[in-house]
Amino acid sequence: MDSIWTKTFTIRKRASLKGDIRTDVAVIGGGMTGILTAWQLKQAGVRAVVLEADRIGGGQTGNTTAKITSQHGMFCHTFIENKGEETARKYVQANQAAVEEYKRIIRERGISCDLRECDSYVYSADGDTLAKEVEAARKLGVDAVLENQISLPVACAGAVCFHGQAEFHPLKFIGALAEELEIYENTPVKEVEEHLVKTPGGSVRADKIVFAVHFPFVNFPGMYFARMHQERSYVLALENAGTIDGLYIGEGEDVLSFRQYKQYLLLGGQAHRTGENREGGRYDKLKEAAGKMYPESRIAACWSAQDCMTTDCVPFIGPYAADRPDWYVATGFCKWGMSSAMVSAMMLKDMICGITNPYTEVFAPSRFSGEEIPQLLEDTGKSVKGLTKRFFHMPQETVDELPRGHGGVIDTPQGKTGVYKTEDGQLFQVDIVCPHMGCELTWNPDERSWDCPCHGSRFDYKGNRIDGPAEEGIALESSLE
């Protein structure tokens, strides 16, 4: 399913890496974070080479809602309670600086990417929550306003408004920046050793290495697989739904997200942990909501996105691990990828150039506190469940019972296997063990994919890798009789 961004813009192709090269910095990953980091480094006089496994902007960047905002949900009050006022203030300042940096770059470079400055809103049915959030935001230096009415067909007591935010077309933006950079596409990184990055077509030797790959694929050191989980959410692009004048998201469970792009209203929601969508129907529920709110609307596009979630809702930006001083990481953006990508690029540029950055401690990957333990235990428990499940779970479906157009785990004489049956009865059989860390995959009926509930890797019904941290696909086994 193509997003409205991929439907309306195509970034030109680049060649893959052939041979061995030497550079100052190797940036692994050609999404928003990788492109921005390489671009910031170039402005500082540092040579950076971008290595992208597929096409630049072809991962989560092409599936974002592309809100550029420092308002990350109803978060100010909670952050002050959990992190303290000083840390919370720095978090807001870093993200607002990122918003302004986008505006500066687009203005100074004359980039045509449909930038629109607007206000951001978080709406809620709880008036007390709204009042507390406004007070907390103002403590952090935000000119927050409580709005009693908003231009959405939702029931709420009002919304918290942040002024001076923005929205844009993400692929048009990075497509313009990419013209200034050294980029190799279809160049998957297979191994990283100290200062050497190995790919199928050659290698890159670099003084510094940046992992800007959504979910880090090197498990040790760092252990990011034990410190994050992944979530999926869904988006509809609606025509004939009217127009709205800002960025909106709800507070609480089953929240909806809204933004405008030209004639399209982007409606998002139905978030769930990756690998936990056995019943499906996520798009149907969004379509039902759209039908109630905008009965005359038509669906022009629908797509989904995946986000890495840290235990304390703060990204990991900085040194990869204590024993890898020349490796850096940017991950765990918790559904706020645009501002977090720019925060990452600005911070990593400073670190690599030896410049003191005021926000280093806030986003340090080495941080840990007691507040993270409950979520860490929950995530670890899910991983352990996934690792052991394939040995004890008895599948209940057989090939004959599997409906057409559905997938599932079935028994065969050789053991358990994953099978998808097309509408015309053709069978596709795959290994259901995730190559990342051995968890059992589950079937996602909405997107016809095999998803890992442990760490979020995804594969299509033919076994091809869609999302990491897995680096390989799942083996396509012999046809079923």
Secondary structure as the mmCIF struct_conf table of DSSP 4:
data_model
#
loop_
_struct_conf.conf_type_id
_struct_conf.id
_struct_conf.beg_label_comp_id
_struct_conf.beg_label_asym_id
_struct_conf.beg_label_seq_id
_struct_conf.end_label_comp_id
_struct_conf.end_label_asym_id
_struct_conf.end_label_seq_id
HELX_RH_AL_P HELX_RH_AL_P1 ILE A 4 THR A 8
HELX_LH_PP_P HELX_LH_PP_P1 ILE A 11 LYS A 13
HELX_LH_PP_P HELX_LH_PP_P2 ALA A 15 LEU A 17
BEND BEND1 GLY A 19 GLY A 19
STRN STRN1 ILE A 21 ILE A 28
BEND BEND2 GLY A 31 GLY A 31
HELX_RH_AL_P HELX_RH_AL_P2 MET A 32 GLN A 43
TURN_TY1_P TURN_TY1_P1 ALA A 44 GLY A 45
STRN STRN2 ALA A 48 LEU A 51
BEND BEND3 ALA A 53 ASP A 54
TURN_TY1_P TURN_TY1_P2 ILE A 56 GLY A 57
BEND BEND4 GLY A 59 GLY A 59
HELX_RH_3T_P HELX_RH_3T_P1 GLN A 60 ASN A 63
BEND BEND5 THR A 64 THR A 64
STRN STRN3 LYS A 67 ILE A 68
BEND BEND6 SER A 70 SER A 70
BEND BEND7 GLY A 73 MET A 74
HELX_RH_AL_P HELX_RH_AL_P3 CYS A 76 LYS A 83
HELX_RH_AL_P HELX_RH_AL_P4 GLU A 85 ARG A 109
TURN_TY1_P TURN_TY1_P3 GLY A 110 GLY A 110
BEND BEND8 CYS A 113 CYS A 113
STRN STRN4 ARG A 116 SER A 124
BEND BEND9 ALA A 125 ALA A 125
HELX_RH_AL_P HELX_RH_AL_P5 GLY A 127 LYS A 139
TURN_TY1_P TURN_TY1_P4 LEU A 140 GLY A 141
STRN STRN5 VAL A 145 GLU A 147
BEND BEND10 ASN A 148 ASN A 148
BEND BEND11 SER A 151 VAL A 154
BEND BEND12 ALA A 157 ALA A 157
STRN STRN6 GLY A 158 GLU A 167
HELX_RH_AL_P HELX_RH_AL_P6 PRO A 170 ALA A 178
TURN_TY1_P TURN_TY1_P5 GLU A 179 GLU A 180
BEND BEND13 LEU A 181 LEU A 181
STRN STRN7 GLU A 182 TYR A 184
BEND BEND14 ASN A 186 ASN A 186
STRN STRN8 GLU A 191 GLU A 193
TURN_TY1_P TURN_TY1_P6 GLU A 194 HIS A 195
STRN STRN9 LEU A 196 THR A 199
TURN_TY1_P TURN_TY1_P7 PRO A 200 GLY A 201
STRN STRN10 GLY A 202 PHE A 211
BEND BEND15 VAL A 213 PHE A 215
TURN_TY1_P TURN_TY1_P8 PHE A 220 GLY A 222
HELX_RH_3T_P HELX_RH_3T_P2 TYR A 224 ALA A 226
TURN_TY1_P TURN_TY1_P9 ARG A 227 ARG A 227
STRN STRN11 MET A 228 GLU A 239
BEND BEND16 ASN A 240 ALA A 241
BEND BEND17 ASP A 245 ASP A 245
STRN STRN12 GLY A 246 GLY A 250
BEND BEND18 GLY A 252 ASP A 254
STRN STRN13 SER A 257 TYR A 261
TURN_TY1_P TURN_TY1_P10 LYS A 262 GLN A 263
STRN STRN14 TYR A 264 ARG A 273
TURN_TY1_P TURN_TY1_P11 THR A 274 GLY A 275
BEND BEND19 ARG A 278 GLU A 279
HELX_RH_AL_P HELX_RH_AL_P7 ARG A 282 MET A 293
TURN_TY1_P TURN_TY1_P12 PRO A 295 GLU A 296
STRN STRN15 ARG A 298 THR A 310
TURN_TY1_P TURN_TY1_P13 THR A 311 ASP A 312
BEND BEND20 CYS A 313 CYS A 313
STRN STRN16 PHE A 316 ALA A 321
TURN_TY1_P TURN_TY1_P14 ALA A 322 ASP A 323
STRN STRN17 ARG A 324 THR A 331
TURN_TY1_P TURN_TY1_P15 CYS A 334 LYS A 335
HELX_RH_AL_P HELX_RH_AL_P8 GLY A 337 ILE A 352
TURN_TY1_P TURN_TY1_P16 CYS A 353 GLY A 354
TURN_TY1_P TURN_TY1_P17 PRO A 358 TYR A 359
HELX_RH_AL_P HELX_RH_AL_P9 THR A 360 PHE A 363
TURN_TY1_P TURN_TY1_P18 PRO A 365 SER A 366
HELX_RH_3T_P HELX_RH_3T_P3 GLY A 370 GLU A 372
HELX_RH_AL_P HELX_RH_AL_P10 ILE A 373 PHE A 392
STRN STRN18 GLU A 397 GLU A 397
TURN_TY1_P TURN_TY1_P19 VAL A 399 GLU A 401
BEND BEND21 LEU A 402 LEU A 402
HELX_LH_PP_P HELX_LH_PP_P3 PRO A 403 PRO A 403
TURN_TY1_P TURN_TY1_P20 ARG A 404 GLY A 405
STRN STRN19 HIS A 406 THR A 412
TURN_TY1_P TURN_TY1_P21 PRO A 413 GLN A 414
STRN STRN20 GLY A 415 LYS A 421
TURN_TY1_P TURN_TY1_P22 GLU A 423 ASP A 424
BEND BEND22 GLY A 425 GLY A 425
STRN STRN21 LEU A 427 VAL A 430
STRN STRN22 VAL A 433 VAL A 433
TURN_TY1_P TURN_TY1_P23 PRO A 435 MET A 437
HELX_LH_PP_P HELX_LH_PP_P4 CYS A 439 CYS A 439
STRN STRN23 GLU A 440 GLU A 440
HELX_LH_PP_P HELX_LH_PP_P5 LEU A 441 LEU A 441
STRN STRN24 THR A 442 ASN A 444
TURN_TY1_P TURN_TY1_P24 PRO A 445 ARG A 448
STRN STRN25 SER A 449 ASP A 451
TURN_TY1_P TURN_TY1_P25 PRO A 453 HIS A 455
STRN STRN26 ARG A 458 ASP A 460
TURN_TY1_P TURN_TY1_P26 TYR A 461 LYS A 462
BEND BEND23 GLY A 463 GLY A 463
STRN STRN27 ARG A 465 ASP A 467
BEND BEND24 GLY A 468 PRO A 469
BEND BEND25 GLU A 472 GLU A 472
STRN STRN28 LEU A 476 LEU A 476
HELX_LH_PP_P HELX_LH_PP_P6 SER A 478 LEU A 480
#
